[in-house]
Amino acid sequence: MCVLAKVLDRRHPGGRDWTSLARSLGVGHLLRAPGAADTADPGPALSRLDAVLDAWSTETDATVRDLHRQLVRLGRTDAVETLLSLAPLYKYV
């Protein structure tokens, strides 16, 4: 997922980045505080998106389809295209 993290870890002008995705996936409570989320450091091993997806996958029945739906809902076509390029479509459908 490091390719997807390159897309979503960067701040987005409309605010539709990893923090918005965390909230829409239901793991926004893991963000420290609204202002602190932008500077949160997940550590050397994980990107911000990786940390969000890790938490989401352990707390819920996470699927690529759910992630796809949330990215579409956020209007992040760049992330949708990246996600679909990473996932074998026969497994997605």
C-alpha positions, 0 to 999 in steps of 0.5 A: 500500500505504499503507493497509495500512501504516497497519494493520501499521506500528502496534505490535500488542499480540500482536506480530503487526505488520510485524516478524512479517510480515517474519519470516514472509515470509522477510526477517526477517534484514533487521531489525537486531536483535530489540530494534532492530526496533521503532525502526528508521526506514526513512527519510522515503519508506518506511513499515516495511511498505513497506520489508519488502514492497520487500525481499520482492518483490526477494528472492522471487517475491512474490505478493499471494496469498502476502502474503494467506496470511501475514496469515491465518497471523498472524491479522491479519484487519484487514490481510487485509480491507484487502489484499483491498479494495486488490486487484482480486479477478479478479487475486487469483483 
